[in-house]
Amino acid sequence: MKKLLNLLVLMAVLILLSGCATTQNVQPCTFGGTYGFFMGLWHGFVAPLAFLGHLFNSSIAIYAVNNNGGWYDFGFLLGIGGFSGGIFASSKKSKD
């Protein structure tokens, strides 16, 4: 019961803090061509490095705002999964 109460308090605090979040103007990012599947795949591969760079420089983006939608998202998820091993990375039991 105490764990449930702690979880509810944590969720309430996170919801209250999310009200302080600001929005960013993405209009400058939308000029030029759109990014498709292969750029999504590439951005997925470099996302962990982009995240580290974003911690120190807020002008580094992890995800392209100017993308073509579903195909970019699909490539991005495949890229993230390819970097981490995806759903195929499972521990195998060794035979003795």
Sequence and secondary structure as in RCSB ss.txt:
>XXXX:A:sequence
MKKLLNLLVLMAVLILLSGCATTQNVQPCTFGGTYGFFMGLWHGFVAPLAFLGHLFNSSIAIYAVNNNGGWYDFG
FLLGIGGFSGGIFASSKKSKD
>XXXX:A:secstr
 HHHHHHHHHHHHHHHHHTT      GGGGSS  B HHHHHHHHHHHHHHHHHHHH TT  SS SSB SHHHHHH
HHHHHHHHHTGGG        
